[in-house]
Amino acid sequence: MMEKDIVYLIQLDYSTDDCEGIDNYIFKTKENALKKLNTLIEQEKEFYKNEYPNFNDFELDTNIEDKKANEYWWNYKCESNYYLHTFIDLKIMEVN
């Protein structure tokens, strides 16, 4: 039986008033994936702070503080406008 390799996929799903997209990043190590995850989160926090300073109805759902988690997520969305959101996931994937 062939042994499967593990990779770490970060998926950034974003939508604003004027653009939307999905970016994928693949890493061989969890450490590098976590570095990228944290960088993306900081960039998104800065973006929302600068672009939407008067919006106060954002909701955050995350498990990034759970050091025992295998997979992570950081979901930030506007309660009054679902299309204004950022969803970032770090997933473990098997490849042949």
Secondary structure as UniProt FT lines:
FT   STRAND          5..15
FT   STRAND          20..27
FT   HELIX           30..51
FT   TURN            53..54
FT   STRAND          58..62
FT   TURN            64..65
FT   TURN            67..68
FT   STRAND          72..78
FT   TURN            82..83
FT   STRAND          85..95
//
